[in-house]
Amino acid sequence: MTSISEHLRQIKDELPESVSLVAVSKFHPVEALRQAYDAGQRIFGESRAQEISQKFPLMPDDVQWHFIGHLQTNKVRMLVREVSLIHSVDSLKLLEVINSEGAKVNKVINVLLQLHVAQEDTKFGFSCSDCIHLVESGAISSLHFIRVCGVMGMATNTDDEVEIRKELRAIRKVFDTLKASSFADNPYFTEVSMGMSHDYKLAIEEGSTMVRIGTSIFGEREY
Ligand SMILES: *Cc1c(COP(=O)(O)O)cnc(C)c1O
């Protein structure tokens, strides 16, 4: 446990200034988050709405909570006040629900559009072409309590660096395409969330602006 701050320091030393670090604290106790906080970490990533609700009141107010897991529409209400960025938006229906829950509390919700590029079918997200079509259709621009801040994705969990890079590049390419078209004049569309413990160095080389790292900071999770 004492090494959380050391792990953080090592990772931070390697990150370019332009890349932000989401410390993925899912399944870890608040004491572990507290150690990371004391070492200067402010952005924490969680994958279950209940877990954010539980940890939120136990951590200082300046923590930024990022939701990174698969989000069911009936859980949106639970986290809309606490969350500062939802990485894992994977349907228009979910965008509409987030929008209406945001409207109820008068809060514009920051989201990323999740892309499915991995070869595993357990990973959620839009196909690259569906994502581009959705944005270009204009369906999101009428959702006034949604602010699309970028895209998110996960590469296949493999040792094949060529495959990982190919998938990371596909994520970056969707970002670049949208940045050059629909979001050209949108100052908020800036984030490419990709890179986890095993592939974040590759992800940075492939144009990540935000890495989500759990195991390399907190150790193995207890399921
Ligand atoms: C758990 C999780 C991570 C962190 O994974 P590690 O391998 O522990 O770094 C990153 N992104 C998402 C979406 C996750 O669910």
The ligand as an SDF file (V2000), in Angstrom:
LIG
                    3D

 15 15  0  0  0  0  0  0  0  0999 V2000
  -10.4000   -1.1290  -15.3620 C   0  0  0  0  0  0  0  0  0  0  0  0
  -10.2770   -0.1850  -16.4880 C   0  0  0  0  0  0  0  0  0  0  0  0
   -9.0750    0.4980  -16.7500 C   0  0  0  0  0  0  0  0  0  0  0  0
   -7.7930    0.2710  -15.9680 C   0  0  0  0  0  0  0  0  0  0  0  0
   -7.2110   -0.9310  -16.3050 O   0  0  0  0  0  0  0  0  0  0  0  0
   -5.7670   -1.3530  -15.7330 P   0  0  0  0  0  0  0  0  0  0  0  0
   -5.3650   -2.4680  -16.6200 O   0  0  0  0  0  0  0  0  0  0  0  0
   -5.9850   -1.7720  -14.3200 O   0  0  0  0  0  0  0  0  0  0  0  0
   -4.8830   -0.1670  -15.8480 O   0  0  0  0  0  0  0  0  0  0  0  0
   -9.0640    1.4080  -17.7900 C   0  0  0  0  0  0  0  0  0  0  0  0
  -10.1510    1.6310  -18.5520 N   0  0  0  0  0  0  0  0  0  0  0  0
  -11.3130    0.9960  -18.3440 C   0  0  0  0  0  0  0  0  0  0  0  0
  -12.4690    1.2960  -19.2140 C   0  0  0  0  0  0  0  0  0  0  0  0
  -11.4090    0.0550  -17.3200 C   0  0  0  0  0  0  0  0  0  0  0  0
  -12.5820   -0.5740  -17.1270 O   0  0  0  0  0  0  0  0  0  0  0  0
  1  2  1  0
  2  3  1  0
  2 14  2  0
  3  4  1  0
  3 10  2  0
  4  5  1  0
  5  6  1  0
  6  7  2  0
  6  8  1  0
  6  9  1  0
 10 11  1  0
 11 12  2  0
 12 13  1  0
 12 14  1  0
 14 15  1  0
M  END
$$$$
